[in-house]
Amino acid sequence: MAETSLTGPKFLKHLFLTQTGISNLEFIPVHNLENLESLHLGSNHISSINLPENFPTQNLKVLDFQNNAIHYISRKDTNSLEQATNLSLNFNGNDIKGIEPGAFSSKIFQSLKFGGSLNLFIIFKGLQNSTLQSLWLGTFEDTDDQYLTSATFEGLCDMSVESINLQKHHFSDLSSSTFRCFTRVQELDLTAAHLNGLPSGIEGMNSLKKLVLNANSFDQLCQINAASFPSLRDLYIKGNMRKLDLGTRCLEKLENLQKLDLSHSDIEASDCCNLQLKNLRHLQYLNLSYNEPLGLEDQAFKECPQLELLDVAFTHLHVKAPHSPFQNLHLLRVLNLSHCLLDTSNQHLLAGLQDLRHLNLQGNSFQDGSISKTNLLQMVGSLEILILSSCNLLSIDQQAFHGLRNVNHLDLSHNSLTGDSMDALSHLKGLYLNMASNNIRIIPPHLLPALSQQSIINLSHNPLDCTCSNIHFITWYKENLHKLEDSEETTCANPPSLRGVKLSDVKLHCGITGVGIFFIVVFVFLLILLLIFSVKFILRWKYQHI
């Protein structure tokens, strides 16, 4: 590349030279790179990160060297980056065999990635006295991993790092001493680290705020020994490889916990969830989706009064009490109950959710396929987003949504509703209305004003009638194309000659034709003749009987 080959762009910020066969950074022209923020050099043959002299790094934030041939990092290499601040360096896929002491000690890094490195002891030793926000040391499926021991992390005692990722590694002789140097770590990711428990007696990890234990093999929640992490705010145990028993009071020492994700972990409990979530009074986010059946007792979440988001999608819920299991969750704003096989005839199911804004009931059936005038939605008048897709709905009572004055997003897609169901929306304005994949054929003219007052409407994948019996709707449709979503899939189903034609392309002539006029004239003529003969007959009859 010529020295002036990049002079065209005036404010070049991102440069990608991935898979270009570069083996030497001298190949990169330095002219006109003063504004460069990211430089991507992955999948090349680079063996040294020493940038060319006068290479502008003052605005550089990302430098990507993944999948190259870098084996050694010297102080001279990193000195060429001295003007950069909060830099993120990516060395994933490089077999680092040595780092000169002090190479990373002169500056603060945003993140360093050494994913796939075979010897983490060398990495930690080389990073002594360094300061960085994030250190990514995970490995990959196709990498020959070495078991991590307590000695591996000795260098961590002499460095400052907030977040460490050790995904997919194996631990040898895991004990409390393994975490001796993790006392300043605030986020620790041990995803798929082949763990079946964390050792008891871990001390000094009072700074840890976020712990990720996804895709491991715990049998019971108590096996994580949560008491060792008293300052924890976020805990993720998603996709556990074994059936996870919630136990009782396993997390009660986590008084500051705000976010808990236990989804995809085959959790099953007959009486949930107060004993299991004991003392989690500051919990704001709880994900129990994609689990086995859960039995919800009365005020099932009494221990978590600060909950703002609750997700139990695809988890069969057995609500034991006749009242609401959510009635103490006065701050709850988002509730995902999709595909929970709920008893929607329980009108008190959602009682107490006075601040609920987002409700997802997708995949739950209503009695007789209809939402009646009195229904469970009357308890949540503050709703703004309501999802009722795939609920096998056949009809909606005209008064069913009258308590929902604030709704601005309504999803009724993938049901069997007809055009008459739109009568229930006449009092709502400014909606995003999704009625795709229903059984709408004809929309009566008196319902068009209700459609006109909505903001976005999706009527795609309905068997729409494109005959003169639906001419008023078709005319309205063409005049309001700016409101219609997915118009490419809003097509005719009837008559057969127009099947598959976009509604916006339909042209109907529904006035009186010449043939029709002829027959009308003939009919009127015959009617006049009949009238004349009738009059003559009546007059003749009168005169004959004078």
C-alpha positions as CSV (number, residue, x, y, z in Angstrom):
1,M,0.0,0.0,0.0
2,A,1.3,3.4,-0.9
3,E,2.0,5.9,1.9
4,T,-0.9,8.1,0.6
5,S,-3.4,5.3,-0.1
6,L,-5.7,6.3,2.7
7,T,-5.7,10.0,2.1
8,G,-9.3,10.0,0.7
9,P,-11.5,9.8,3.8
10,K,-11.5,12.9,5.8
11,F,-12.4,11.4,9.2
12,L,-11.3,7.7,9.0
13,K,-12.1,6.1,12.3
14,H,-12.2,2.3,11.7
15,L,-9.8,0.4,9.6
16,F,-10.1,-3.3,8.8
17,L,-7.2,-5.2,7.4
18,T,-8.4,-8.7,8.4
19,Q,-7.1,-11.7,6.4
20,T,-4.9,-9.6,4.1
21,G,-1.7,-11.6,4.6
22,I,0.1,-8.9,6.6
23,S,3.2,-10.1,8.4
24,N,4.7,-6.7,9.3
25,L,2.9,-3.6,10.7
26,E,5.3,-1.5,8.6
27,F,2.9,-2.4,5.7
28,I,0.3,0.0,7.1
29,P,0.5,3.6,5.9
30,V,0.4,6.1,8.7
31,H,-0.8,9.1,6.7
32,N,-4.3,10.3,7.5
33,L,-4.9,8.0,10.5
34,E,-5.0,10.8,13.1
35,N,-8.7,10.1,13.9
36,L,-8.4,6.3,13.9
37,E,-10.3,4.7,16.8
38,S,-10.1,1.0,15.9
39,L,-7.6,-1.1,13.9
40,H,-8.6,-4.7,13.1
41,L,-5.7,-6.9,12.0
42,G,-7.1,-10.4,12.8
43,S,-6.2,-13.6,10.9
44,N,-2.9,-12.5,9.5
45,H,0.8,-13.5,10.0
46,I,1.8,-10.8,12.4
47,S,4.5,-11.8,15.0
48,S,5.1,-8.4,16.7
49,I,2.7,-5.7,17.8
50,N,5.4,-3.0,17.5
51,L,3.6,-0.3,15.5
52,P,5.5,1.8,12.9
53,E,7.2,5.0,14.1
54,N,4.9,8.0,14.2
55,F,1.8,5.8,14.0
56,P,-1.0,8.0,15.5
57,T,-2.4,6.2,18.6
58,Q,-3.8,9.2,20.5
59,N,-7.5,8.3,19.6
60,L,-7.0,4.6,19.3
61,K,-9.5,2.6,21.5
62,V,-9.5,-0.9,19.9
63,L,-6.5,-2.8,18.5
64,D,-7.4,-6.3,17.3
65,F,-4.6,-8.9,16.8
66,Q,-6.6,-12.1,17.1
67,N,-5.5,-15.2,15.3
68,N,-2.0,-14.1,14.4
69,A,1.4,-15.5,15.2
70,I,2.3,-13.4,18.3
71,H,4.3,-15.4,20.8
72,Y,6.1,-12.8,22.8
73,I,5.2,-9.3,23.9
74,S,8.0,-6.9,25.0
75,R,8.0,-3.5,26.7
76,K,9.2,-2.0,23.4
77,D,6.0,-3.3,21.7
78,T,3.7,-1.7,24.3
79,N,5.7,1.5,24.4
80,S,4.5,2.3,20.9
81,L,1.0,2.5,22.4
82,E,1.9,5.0,25.2
83,Q,-0.3,7.8,23.7
84,A,-3.5,5.6,23.7
85,T,-5.8,5.7,26.7
86,N,-8.3,3.1,27.8
87,L,-7.2,0.8,25.0
88,S,-8.7,-2.6,24.3
89,L,-6.2,-5.2,23.0
90,N,-7.3,-8.5,21.5
91,F,-4.8,-11.3,21.4
92,N,-7.3,-14.2,21.2
93,G,-6.0,-17.2,19.3
94,N,-2.3,-16.3,19.7
95,D,-0.1,-18.8,21.5
96,I,1.5,-16.4,24.0
97,K,4.6,-18.0,25.4
98,G,6.1,-15.0,27.1
99,I,5.5,-11.4,28.3
100,E,8.3,-9.2,29.4
101,P,7.8,-8.0,33.0
102,G,6.5,-4.4,33.0
103,A,5.2,-4.6,29.5
104,F,1.7,-3.6,30.6
105,S,2.5,-1.7,33.8
106,S,2.9,1.8,32.4
107,K,-0.7,2.5,31.5
108,I,-4.4,1.6,32.2
109,F,-6.1,-0.7,29.7
110,Q,-9.8,-1.0,29.1
111,S,-9.6,-4.7,28.3
112,L,-7.1,-7.4,27.4
113,K,-8.1,-10.6,25.7
114,F,-5.8,-13.7,25.7
115,G,-8.5,-16.3,24.9
116,G,-7.1,-19.7,23.9
117,S,-3.7,-19.2,25.5
118,L,-2.3,-22.5,26.7
119,N,-0.4,-21.2,29.7
120,L,-2.3,-18.7,31.9
121,F,0.5,-18.7,34.5
122,I,2.7,-16.8,31.9
123,I,-0.1,-14.4,31.2
124,F,-0.7,-13.5,34.9
125,K,3.0,-13.3,35.6
126,G,3.5,-11.0,32.6
127,L,0.6,-8.7,33.7
128,Q,2.0,-8.0,37.2
129,N,1.6,-4.4,38.3
130,S,-0.8,-3.7,35.5
131,T,-4.2,-1.9,35.8
132,L,-7.1,-2.9,33.6
133,Q,-10.9,-3.0,33.6
134,S,-11.4,-6.4,31.9
135,L,-9.3,-9.5,31.4
136,W,-10.7,-12.2,29.0
137,L,-8.9,-15.5,29.5
138,G,-11.5,-18.0,28.3
139,T,-10.7,-20.9,26.1
140,F,-12.4,-22.5,23.1
141,E,-13.8,-25.9,22.1
142,D,-10.8,-26.7,19.8
143,T,-8.1,-25.6,22.2
144,D,-6.1,-28.1,24.3
145,D,-6.7,-26.7,27.7
146,Q,-4.4,-27.0,30.7
147,Y,-5.9,-27.5,34.1
148,L,-5.8,-24.4,36.3
149,T,-4.3,-24.6,39.8
150,S,-3.9,-22.2,42.6
151,A,-0.4,-21.4,41.4
152,T,-1.8,-20.3,38.0
153,F,-3.3,-17.2,39.6
154,E,-0.3,-16.1,41.7
155,G,0.4,-13.1,39.4
156,L,-3.1,-11.8,40.0
157,C,-2.2,-10.8,43.5
158,D,0.0,-8.0,42.0
159,M,-2.3,-6.6,39.5
160,S,-5.5,-4.5,39.5
161,V,-8.4,-6.0,37.4
162,E,-12.1,-5.5,37.7
163,S,-13.5,-8.3,35.5
164,I,-12.1,-11.7,34.7
165,N,-13.5,-14.3,32.2
166,L,-12.3,-17.9,32.6
167,Q,-15.0,-19.7,30.5
168,K,-14.5,-23.3,29.5
169,H,-11.4,-23.9,31.6
170,H,-10.9,-26.9,33.9
171,F,-9.8,-26.5,37.5
172,S,-7.5,-28.9,39.3
173,D,-7.9,-29.3,43.1
174,L,-10.4,-26.4,43.4
175,S,-10.2,-25.0,46.9
176,S,-10.6,-21.7,48.8
177,S,-7.0,-21.0,48.2
178,T,-7.6,-21.0,44.4
179,F,-9.4,-17.6,44.8
180,R,-6.8,-16.1,47.2
181,C,-5.8,-13.4,44.7
182,F,-9.3,-12.6,43.5
183,T,-10.0,-10.2,46.4
184,R,-10.1,-7.1,44.1
185,V,-12.1,-8.7,41.3
186,Q,-15.6,-7.2,40.8
187,E,-16.9,-9.5,38.0
188,L,-16.0,-13.2,37.6
189,D,-17.3,-15.3,34.7
190,L,-16.9,-19.1,35.1
191,T,-19.2,-20.1,32.3
192,A,-18.9,-23.8,31.3
193,A,-16.0,-24.3,33.7
194,H,-17.0,-27.9,34.5
195,L,-17.9,-27.0,38.1
196,N,-20.2,-29.0,40.3
197,G,-19.6,-26.8,43.3
198,L,-17.6,-23.8,44.7
199,P,-15.5,-24.5,47.7
200,S,-16.5,-23.2,51.1
201,G,-14.3,-21.0,53.2
202,I,-13.5,-18.5,50.3
203,E,-12.4,-15.3,52.0
204,G,-11.8,-11.7,51.0
205,M,-14.1,-11.6,47.9
206,N,-16.1,-8.7,49.3
207,S,-15.6,-6.7,46.2
208,L,-17.3,-9.2,43.9
209,K,-20.5,-7.7,42.4
210,K,-21.2,-10.0,39.5
211,L,-20.8,-13.8,39.3
212,V,-21.6,-15.9,36.2
213,L,-21.9,-19.6,36.6
214,N,-23.7,-20.6,33.4
215,A,-23.6,-24.0,31.9
216,N,-22.0,-25.8,34.9
217,S,-23.2,-29.0,36.7
218,F,-24.6,-28.0,40.1
219,D,-27.1,-30.3,41.7
220,Q,-28.3,-27.8,44.3
221,L,-28.1,-24.0,44.5
222,C,-26.4,-24.2,47.9
223,Q,-23.4,-25.7,46.2
224,I,-22.2,-22.3,45.1
225,N,-21.7,-21.3,48.7
226,A,-23.1,-17.9,48.2
227,A,-22.1,-16.7,51.6
228,S,-18.6,-16.3,50.3
229,F,-19.7,-13.4,48.1
230,P,-21.7,-11.0,50.4
231,S,-21.6,-8.0,48.1
232,L,-23.0,-9.8,45.1
233,R,-25.5,-7.9,43.0
234,D,-25.8,-10.0,39.8
235,L,-25.9,-13.9,39.8
236,Y,-26.3,-16.0,36.7
237,I,-26.8,-19.7,36.8
238,K,-28.3,-20.2,33.3
239,G,-28.4,-23.4,31.4
240,N,-27.2,-25.7,34.3
241,M,-26.2,-29.1,32.9
242,R,-28.1,-31.0,35.6
243,K,-31.5,-30.7,37.3
244,L,-31.0,-27.8,39.7
245,D,-32.6,-28.0,43.1
246,L,-33.3,-24.6,44.6
247,G,-33.0,-25.9,48.1
248,T,-34.0,-23.5,51.0
249,R,-32.3,-20.3,52.1
250,C,-29.3,-20.9,49.8
251,L,-29.0,-17.3,48.9
252,E,-30.2,-15.6,52.1
253,K,-26.7,-14.1,52.7
254,L,-26.9,-12.1,49.4
255,E,-28.8,-9.2,50.9
256,N,-27.6,-6.9,48.1
257,L,-28.6,-9.2,45.2
258,Q,-30.5,-7.3,42.5
259,K,-30.4,-9.6,39.5
260,L,-30.8,-13.4,39.5
261,D,-31.0,-15.6,36.3
262,L,-31.9,-19.3,36.9
263,S,-33.3,-20.0,33.4
264,H,-32.9,-23.2,31.4
265,S,-31.9,-25.1,34.5
266,D,-34.6,-27.8,34.8
267,I,-35.7,-26.3,38.1
268,E,-38.8,-27.9,39.7
269,A,-40.5,-26.9,42.9
270,S,-44.0,-27.6,44.3
271,D,-44.0,-24.7,46.7
272,C,-42.2,-21.7,45.3
273,C,-40.6,-19.3,46.0
274,N,-40.4,-17.7,49.4
275,L,-38.1,-20.2,51.1
276,Q,-35.9,-20.5,48.0
277,L,-35.5,-16.7,47.7
278,K,-35.4,-15.9,51.4
279,N,-34.0,-12.5,52.4
280,L,-33.6,-11.2,48.8
281,R,-35.3,-8.0,49.6
282,H,-33.4,-5.9,47.0
283,L,-33.9,-8.3,44.1
284,Q,-35.2,-6.4,41.0
285,Y,-34.8,-8.9,38.2
286,L,-35.7,-12.6,38.4
287,N,-35.6,-15.0,35.5
288,L,-37.1,-18.5,36.0
289,S,-38.0,-19.2,32.4
290,Y,-37.6,-22.5,30.6
291,N,-37.8,-24.6,33.7
292,E,-39.9,-27.5,34.9
293,P,-43.3,-27.0,36.6
294,L,-43.4,-24.6,39.5
295,G,-46.2,-24.5,42.1
296,L,-46.8,-20.9,43.2
297,E,-48.2,-20.3,46.7
298,D,-50.1,-17.3,47.9
299,Q,-47.8,-14.2,47.7
300,A,-45.1,-16.5,46.2
301,F,-42.6,-13.6,45.9
302,K,-43.2,-12.0,49.3
303,E,-39.4,-12.1,49.9
304,C,-38.7,-10.0,46.8
305,P,-41.0,-6.9,47.2
306,Q,-38.6,-4.8,45.0
307,L,-39.0,-6.9,41.9
308,E,-39.3,-4.9,38.7
309,L,-39.0,-7.7,36.1
310,L,-40.2,-11.3,36.4
311,D,-39.7,-13.8,33.6
312,V,-41.2,-17.3,33.9
313,A,-41.8,-18.0,30.2
314,F,-42.1,-21.6,29.1
315,T,-42.4,-22.7,32.7
316,H,-45.7,-24.5,33.6
317,L,-47.1,-22.6,36.6
318,H,-49.5,-24.2,39.1
319,V,-51.2,-21.4,41.0
320,K,-52.4,-23.0,44.2
321,A,-54.1,-20.1,45.9
322,P,-57.4,-18.6,44.5
323,H,-55.8,-15.2,44.7
324,S,-52.8,-13.7,42.9
325,P,-49.3,-15.1,43.7
326,F,-47.9,-11.7,42.5
327,Q,-50.1,-9.4,44.7
328,N,-47.3,-8.0,46.8
329,L,-45.2,-7.0,43.7
330,H,-46.4,-3.4,43.6
331,L,-43.2,-2.2,41.8
332,L,-43.3,-4.9,39.1
333,R,-43.2,-3.3,35.6
334,V,-42.5,-6.3,33.3
335,L,-44.1,-9.8,33.6
336,N,-43.5,-12.5,31.1
337,L,-46.0,-15.4,31.5
338,S,-45.8,-16.7,27.9
339,H,-46.5,-20.4,27.4
340,C,-47.1,-21.0,31.1
341,L,-50.3,-23.0,30.7
342,L,-52.1,-20.5,33.0
343,D,-55.7,-20.7,34.2
344,T,-56.7,-17.4,32.6
345,S,-60.3,-17.8,34.0
346,N,-58.8,-16.7,37.4
347,Q,-59.8,-13.0,37.3
348,H,-57.6,-12.3,40.3
349,L,-54.4,-13.8,38.9
350,L,-52.8,-10.3,38.2
351,A,-54.2,-8.5,41.3
352,G,-51.8,-6.2,43.0
353,L,-49.7,-5.4,40.0
354,Q,-50.7,-1.7,40.0
355,D,-47.5,-0.5,38.2
356,L,-47.3,-3.2,35.6
357,R,-46.4,-1.8,32.1
358,H,-45.5,-4.9,30.0
359,L,-47.4,-8.1,30.1
360,N,-46.7,-11.1,27.9
361,L,-49.4,-13.8,27.8
362,Q,-48.4,-15.4,24.6
363,G,-49.3,-19.1,24.2
364,N,-51.9,-19.2,27.0
365,S,-55.4,-20.2,26.1
366,F,-58.7,-18.5,27.2
367,Q,-61.9,-20.3,28.0
368,D,-63.9,-21.0,24.8
369,G,-61.3,-19.0,22.8
370,S,-62.8,-15.7,23.9
371,I,-61.8,-12.8,26.1
372,S,-65.0,-11.9,28.0
373,K,-66.1,-8.6,29.4
374,T,-64.9,-9.5,32.8
375,N,-61.3,-10.9,32.6
376,L,-57.9,-10.9,34.4
377,L,-56.8,-7.8,32.5
378,Q,-59.1,-5.6,34.5
379,M,-56.5,-5.7,37.3
380,V,-53.7,-4.1,35.3
381,G,-55.0,-0.8,34.1
382,S,-51.5,0.7,33.8
383,L,-50.5,-1.6,31.0
384,E,-48.7,-0.1,28.0
385,I,-47.6,-3.3,26.2
386,L,-49.8,-6.3,26.0
387,I,-48.9,-9.5,24.1
388,L,-51.7,-12.0,23.4
389,S,-50.3,-13.8,20.4
390,S,-50.9,-17.5,19.8
391,C,-53.7,-17.7,22.4
392,N,-56.1,-19.6,20.2
393,L,-58.5,-16.6,20.3
394,L,-61.7,-16.7,18.3
395,S,-63.3,-13.5,19.6
396,I,-63.0,-10.5,21.9
397,D,-65.8,-8.9,23.8
398,Q,-66.4,-5.3,22.9
399,Q,-65.8,-4.3,26.5
400,A,-62.8,-6.6,27.1
401,F,-60.1,-3.8,27.0
402,H,-62.1,-0.9,28.4
403,G,-59.9,-0.8,31.5
404,L,-56.7,-0.5,29.5
405,R,-56.5,3.2,28.7
406,N,-52.7,3.5,28.4
407,V,-51.9,0.6,26.0
408,N,-49.8,1.7,23.1
409,H,-48.6,-1.8,21.9
410,L,-51.1,-4.6,21.3
411,D,-50.1,-7.9,19.8
412,L,-53.0,-10.2,18.8
413,S,-51.1,-12.1,16.0
414,H,-51.4,-15.8,15.3
415,N,-54.9,-16.3,16.6
416,S,-58.2,-16.9,14.7
417,L,-59.8,-13.5,15.1
418,T,-62.2,-12.0,12.6
419,G,-62.6,-8.4,11.6
420,D,-65.5,-8.0,14.0
421,S,-63.0,-8.4,16.9
422,M,-61.6,-4.9,16.2
423,D,-64.7,-3.5,17.8
424,A,-63.0,-4.0,21.1
425,L,-60.3,-1.4,20.1
426,S,-62.6,1.5,19.3
427,H,-61.6,3.4,22.5
428,L,-57.9,3.0,22.0
429,K,-55.7,5.4,20.1
430,G,-52.1,5.6,18.8
431,L,-51.7,1.8,19.0
432,Y,-49.0,-0.4,17.5
433,L,-51.6,-3.1,16.5
434,N,-50.4,-6.5,15.3
435,M,-53.2,-8.7,14.0
436,A,-51.1,-10.7,11.6
437,S,-51.9,-14.4,10.9
438,N,-55.6,-14.3,12.0
439,N,-58.8,-15.1,10.2
440,I,-59.7,-11.7,9.0
441,R,-61.6,-11.7,5.7
442,I,-63.8,-8.6,5.7
443,I,-63.5,-5.5,7.9
444,P,-66.9,-3.7,8.1
445,P,-67.0,0.0,7.2
446,H,-68.1,1.0,10.7
447,L,-64.8,-0.3,12.2
448,L,-62.6,1.8,9.9
449,P,-62.6,4.8,12.2
450,A,-61.1,2.6,14.9
451,L,-58.3,1.6,12.6
452,S,-57.7,5.2,11.5
453,Q,-56.8,6.3,15.0
454,Q,-54.0,3.7,15.4
455,S,-50.4,4.5,14.6
456,I,-49.0,1.2,13.0
457,I,-51.1,-1.8,11.9
458,N,-50.0,-5.2,10.8
459,L,-52.7,-7.2,8.9
460,S,-50.3,-9.6,7.0
461,H,-51.0,-13.3,6.5
462,N,-54.8,-12.9,6.8
463,P,-57.3,-14.5,4.2
464,L,-58.5,-11.1,3.1
465,D,-61.4,-10.8,0.7
466,C,-60.7,-8.6,-2.3
467,T,-64.2,-8.4,-3.7
468,C,-66.6,-5.5,-3.8
469,S,-68.1,-6.6,-0.4
470,N,-64.8,-5.3,1.1
471,I,-64.3,-2.3,-1.1
472,H,-64.5,0.2,1.8
473,F,-61.6,-1.4,3.6
474,I,-59.5,-1.8,0.5
475,T,-60.0,1.9,-0.3
476,W,-59.1,2.8,3.3
477,Y,-56.0,0.5,3.1
478,K,-54.7,2.3,0.0
479,E,-55.2,5.7,1.6
480,N,-53.4,4.7,4.8
481,L,-50.3,2.8,3.5
482,H,-48.1,4.8,5.8
483,K,-49.7,3.1,8.8
484,L,-49.4,-0.4,7.5
485,E,-46.6,-2.7,8.4
486,D,-45.4,-5.7,6.4
487,S,-47.5,-4.7,3.4
488,E,-45.6,-7.1,1.1
489,E,-47.3,-10.0,2.9
490,T,-50.7,-8.4,3.1
491,T,-52.3,-10.2,0.2
492,C,-55.7,-11.3,-1.1
493,A,-57.1,-14.8,-0.5
494,N,-60.3,-14.4,-2.4
495,P,-61.4,-14.4,-5.2
496,P,-59.0,-17.1,-6.7
497,S,-58.1,-14.8,-9.6
498,L,-56.5,-12.3,-7.1
499,R,-55.0,-14.8,-4.6
500,G,-51.5,-13.7,-3.6
501,V,-51.9,-10.2,-5.0
502,K,-50.8,-7.4,-2.7
503,L,-53.8,-5.5,-1.3
504,S,-52.2,-2.2,-2.4
505,D,-52.2,-3.4,-6.0
506,V,-55.8,-4.5,-6.2
507,K,-58.1,-2.5,-8.5
508,L,-61.8,-3.1,-8.2
509,H,-64.6,-1.6,-10.3
510,C,-67.7,-1.8,-8.1
511,G,-70.0,0.8,-9.9
512,I,-73.0,-0.2,-12.1
513,T,-71.9,-1.7,-15.4
514,G,-73.5,-1.2,-18.9
515,V,-75.2,-4.6,-18.7
516,G,-76.6,-3.6,-15.3
517,I,-78.0,-0.4,-16.6
518,F,-79.7,-2.2,-19.5
519,F,-81.4,-4.6,-17.1
520,I,-82.5,-1.8,-14.8
521,V,-84.0,0.1,-17.8
522,V,-85.8,-3.0,-18.9
523,F,-87.1,-3.6,-15.4
524,V,-88.4,-0.1,-15.0
525,F,-90.0,-0.2,-18.5
526,L,-91.8,-3.4,-17.6
527,L,-92.8,-2.0,-14.2
528,I,-94.4,1.1,-16.0
529,L,-96.3,-1.2,-18.4
530,L,-97.5,-3.2,-15.5
531,L,-98.6,-0.1,-13.7
532,I,-100.5,1.2,-16.8
533,F,-102.3,-2.1,-17.3
534,S,-103.2,-2.2,-13.7
535,V,-104.7,1.3,-13.7
536,K,-106.7,0.5,-16.9
537,F,-108.0,-2.7,-15.4
538,I,-109.1,-0.9,-12.2
539,L,-110.9,1.9,-14.1
540,R,-112.6,-0.6,-16.4
541,W,-113.8,-2.6,-13.4
542,K,-115.2,0.5,-11.7
543,Y,-117.2,1.6,-14.8
544,Q,-118.6,-1.9,-15.2
545,H,-120.0,-1.8,-11.6
546,I,-121.5,1.8,-11.6
